[in-house]
Amino acid sequence: MSYQQYYAGFILDSVNKFLRTSDKYAAWKLLLESLSLFEVQFNFEPAQFIEESDSVIHIANNLLSRGIPTRPSVYLENRFAELLGLTIKKETKGSIAFDFRTQPDDDFRNLLLRSFCLIDPRISRPLAIQEILGSEFEQSVLTGLLPSIAGGLFISQLIEPQRPLKSLIKEDLRGFQSQSVDFSIEIPLYFDPQKFPGVDPRHRNLAIEVDGPHHADFNQRILDIIRDRAADCDTVRITQNDSISLAADKKALITSFLDRHYIRY
C-alpha cells in the first residue's frame, strides 16, 4: 500500500480578503492548508498510474492538487451571493471580484473565524463514540481524564477510537494485524521542517492505550513494548492508577501534542 496526500479546497474571494487583514493571517493560513488536505491510500503506484493515464485523469489530478485553498468558480461565487446576500460582484476590465456588501462587524467577524474550527461546541457527550468503546474505563478516559488535560470535551471530536493498528505500524508484525488502538489522534499535515524546526514528522500521530489489569503481566508488557516500538507514532499508556493522577511525563506528551497549530487555532 502507498499513501499520497493531496490539497483540495476553495475559499470565497470575500472571505480570503477578510482573512488577509487579520494580524494572525499566518496562523489562519496554516489552518486553511490543514483543512484542504486529505490522504488517499492506493494499492498501486499513483505517480506511474497518472503518467500512463489519459488527459481526463491528468485534468482531475490537477484539479485535486491545485487548492491550498484556491478561488472557486464565478458560478459558485454567484450562488453564495444569491443565497446569503452578503457579497456583491464587481467587474472591471479583465477581472471579476466579490466583496462583502458592508464591512463585517465584530460579531460577524468572530462567527466567520469560528466557522473554520471544526469543533461543534454543542456536542457535550460523544454518544456514537461511546457505543463502540470496549469498557467503562475507556469511557471514563474519553469523557473525564482526557478532557481535563485538553481543557474541554472538544477533544472527543478529534479522537478516532479503535483505529486498526496496521494503519500505524511501519511493517507487518505477526500477531498484531487484527488489533486496534484504543484512541488515536492524527494531524492531517506533514510537518514542514522550515515551519516546525526540530519537530519529527512522526509526531503528527498520537496513540493512547487504555490498559486493564492484564497489562501488568510480564509477558503482556513485553508485547506492549514491541507493539509501541512498531507504531509510527508516540504512544501513551493509561492505567487505572493514572485515572486518579496522570503521571507528569504522560500528561506532558499529550499536552505537547495538542499544542500544535492545527489544534490550537
WOGIZI-V782850 format. One record per run of one state. SS is the DSSP state (hx for helix, st for strand, lp for the rest). FROM is the first residue (numbers start at 1). LEN is the number of residues. Records with the same first field share a line. If there is no record, write none. Layout:
SS = FROM-LEN  FROM-LEN
This chain:
lp = 1-1  8-2  12-1  21-4  36-1  43-3  53-2  65-5  72-2  85-2  93-2  101-5  115-12  131-5  151-2  158-2  168-1  170-10  187-14  211-2  217-1  232-2  239-9  259-2  265-1
st = 2-6  10-2  37-6  70-2  87-6  95-6  160-5  169-1  180-7  205-6  231-1  234-5
hx = 13-8  25-11  46-7  55-10  74-11  106-9  127-4  136-15  153-5  165-3  201-4  213-4  218-13  248-11  261-4
